[in-house]
Amino acid sequence: MNSPIVHGQNQAPVRMYFEEVLSRRRYELIDEVFNPIGLAHFGNRIIRCEEGIAEMKAWRVAAPDHRATIDEVTEIGDMVHMAWTVRGTHTGPGFTVKPTGKLVVIRGRSRFRILNGKILESWSEEYRPELLRQLGVSRSKTFMFLFMLSLWSAIKGVISGLTT
């Protein structure tokens, strides 16, 4: 169900990301959508543009039929706020477990900062706990997985700080 509330020029790269890159696998559009120095925030994780793109492609491997839909979108200045749904069947390797054949439905919200027609920064709810719950992963394994991700993110941040 697509129900845009306000449609302005800053929505274009966000819509292209969801409708073309995520859902139609048009990876050649990535440079048109993202500022290469951009950052993505997922809960307490902060990742660079290339890491986000790798994660997006991993979704495609784990759930080849996955589709991202825009449920609601608003634009205020350089910020685009969006409610979205991603659906896919876990038939490929990924999501930290062997393929389960389960349909996964994740709903979330994201905010995107747009600069010069490209996504510079995004903030999204952390979706992994819900994803892993739907796949039948225990709470303790989910906690350990998310803890290790946070630890790895912190280590990369320290290393990055040392090299700048």
N, C-alpha and C positions, 0 to 999 in steps of 0.2 A: 504494500500500500504506500504509494508515494504521495505525500501531502505537503508540498513546500508551502511555507507560510509567507516568506519574503524572498524574492529572487533578485540578487544583486551580482555584480561582476566577481566578487570574491568567492562565490560559491563554485565557479567554474572549475578550478583545479581540484576541489574536494569531490565534486560530482564525477569528474573525469577519473579520479583515483578509485572511487567506489564502483562506478558503472563500467569503466573500460579496463583499468589495470587489474583490480581485484576480481571482478566477475568475468571479464572476457579475456583475461591473460594478455593484454596488450602491453607487455613490458617495455616496448619501444617508446611508450609515452612517459616513462618514469622521469626523464629529464625535463619534460614539459610540466610535470606536476610538482616535483619536489625541488627545493633549493638544496644543493649538495651539502651545505653546511648545516642543514636542518637537524633538529632533535625531536625525538618522540618520547613522551613520558607515559608509562604504563604503571599506574599505582606508584610505587617507589622506585621503579626501574627507569633509567634514562638511557636511551640508545640513539646512536647516530643514524642518519638516513640509510646508509648501506646495510646496517644491521636490521633495520625495520623492513627493508626490501627482502633481505634473506629470510626473515621470519614469515613474510607474506608468501614467498615462494614455497616455504616449508608447509604452509597451510595447503597449498595447491597439491603437493605430493601426498599429504596425509588424507586429504578429502578432495579428490579431483573434481567432484561435482559441486564444490562449494560455490555459493552465490552470496554476495553482499548486497543488501537493499537499504535504501535510505527511507526511514520511516517518517522523519520530521527534520526540517532544517530551518535555521534562522541565521540572519547575518546582522551583525552590529559592528560597524566600522570595519577594522581589519580582521575581526574574529568571526568565524563561522561555527555555529553550534549545531550538533547533529545527534539525533537518535538513529540507531541502525540495528539491523539484524543480519547475522551470518548463519547460513544453514549449509550443512554438508554431511556426507556419509563418510565415516572413518574407515576407508578401505585400503589405505596405503600406509607405509611406515611413517611414524611420527607421533607427536603429542606424547612422547615418552613411553608409549605402550605399543604392543603389536596391534595390527588392525583388528578392530572389534566388530565392524559392520554396523555400528550404531549411528543413527542420525543424531547430529549435534545441532542444537539451536542456541545461539548466543545472542543476547540482546545487550546493547550498551550505549554509552554516550561518549562523544568526543568533542573537543574544541580544537579548532585549527587557527593559527595565526598566518595570515597571508601577506606576503611582501612581493611586490612587482609581479603579481599573477601566479605566484608559486607558494606551496606550503612551506613555511619556514619552521614552524614548531607545532606540535600537537600534544594534546593531553587526553588520554583515554583511561577508562576504568580498566583495572587489571582483569582480564577475562579468564585467565588460566585456571583459577580454582573452580569456576563453574564448568569449564570445559572438561577438566579432569574428573569432576564429580559425575558428569553425564557419561563419561567413559568407564565409570566404575572403579576409579583409582581411589584407594583408601585415603582418609584424611591425613594420616601420618606420612604416607608417601608424598602426598601433595605438599604438605608442610615442608618436608625435607627438600623437595624439588624447588619450591619457591625460595626457601632459605639459601640454597646453593646459587640460584640465579641472582639473588640480592647480593650475596657475597662476591660473586664473580663481577657483578656490575660495580661494586665498591672498589674492588681491586683494579679494574680497568680505569676507574676514575682517578685513583691514586697514581697509577702508571702514567696516564695521560697528563696529569698535573706535573709530574716529574719531567716529562719530555717537552713541555711548552715553555 
